[in-house]
């Protein structure tokens, strides 16, 4: 057949040899070549491009510049990696730092239209933004969330306003609290009650004793036995087993050394050497019940500074809330607290008190233009009122 150098022309394989008889002639089948943009046909043929299955992507080449095969995962999908070295520096690894004026990102655009476009079920569409570039988010049932948010904002505004009013009232109360007690400025007939000693004014409270009180009966007995002065004999001791001399109950007085001139005239000047009998009270840093039961005698109590504990019972018969403008009559009101800035149309007094119309003996008359500010409390005696504006709580008591 061959002579070791060339094929012989009579050999059968000569049909596929080239003219130089130096190699094997191979013709490329025309059916495996396609022009650009040519259409696909089910009978088309071509050369199969092979890749390597590699469930975990790994380097298969030896060094940089070597030929390597395509790699697929277990599903036959081709591994594709976007290389950051390609010039696309808008791709970041997890937790990569952002640098202002240097770092870049791929813009996700949105579409603004004054009248949003209409798309049907299954269509794709761009994200919609408003004229400010804010992303539009629609809620099912058409604006329910927006209406709810508006309602919440309105409610919060009302709560803020009411909370401010409550805070103002609580601050006023807090400012008047001293320890466990409420400091109250007593106001009588529109004027502060007199403090201290001296000339007694018309606004000073009086104490009236009932004529059937035991103490009054004894005072009457004593008054009948004396004229302008009462003589008190200090005895060494009372008769055994008794606290009285004759029909008059007496108090044993054991004067200390130099205890003279125990009685003092009303409005007499105080002298540095004056002496007297001290009224004893009990110091109790925390006010406590020292009596046994209702009706028992109990000592007066003072705090560590010597201040006498007292209690103000205002509204012990109840209270009335009023925010309307109707007439309130036939009441016994002893204090009025203002929940809002308030004006009166009428304020009917019981005796000398704060009222509309005519000036009383201690001050000018008030008019519908006089505003009583929120948080203020006034004390007096009224049988009725009518608001022009505002809201109050009226405390009931006895005259």
Secondary structure, DSSP 8 states (H G I E B T S, - for coil): ---SSS--TTSGGGGGB-TTSSSB-----GGG---TT----TT-------EEE-SS----SSSTT----EEE-TT--B-----GGGS-TT---TT----TTT--------EE-SS-----TT-----EE-TTS-B----TTTSHHHHHHHHHHHHHHHHHHHHHHHHHHHHHHHHTEETTEE----EETTEE---SSSS--TTS------TT-HHHHHHHHHHHH-SS-------S---TT-SEETTEE-------TT-------TT----TT--------EE-SS----SSSTT-----EE-TT--B------STT-EEEE-S-S-B-S--EEEEEESS-BEEEEEEESSS---BSS--TTS--B-TT--B-TT-EEEEEEEEEEEEES-EEEEE---
